[in-house]
Amino acid sequence: QVQLVESGGGLVQAGGSLRLSCAVSGIIRMINSMGWYRQAPGQQREFVATFTSAGSTNYADSVKGRFTISRDNAKNTMYLQMNSLKSEDTAVYYCEADLMVAATGFRVWGPGTLVTVSS
């Protein structure tokens, strides 16, 4: 069974930093893409950042220049370094992966980790 588990969330003051991690466990053949999404209270889930299958990165305009996505392929782990945090970054952050198990493709989500930025 493939699972994604996020960690690293917490409470931080505005202007501070946090690093989120997303670990992929289970037997997988290939990860096509991975990304981060977030959902603020009362709002829809929104895109934050992603690695494409070609290895390039994309960011939401709201986080460009402040957030950096990275990954360690050997550990099947993805990271989100968040700097200069703002109160509007408060949300549950989810990691997502588009991956292959044998010959079958799956889109898998983690349970989320809460980030709270106090002003």
Secondary structure, 3 states (H helix, E strand, C coil): CCEEEEECCEEEECCCCEEEEEEEECCCCEEEEEEEEEECCCCCCEEEEEECCCCCEEECCCCCCCEEEEEEHHHCEEEEEECCCCHHHCEEEEEEEEEEECCEEEEEECCCEEEEEEC
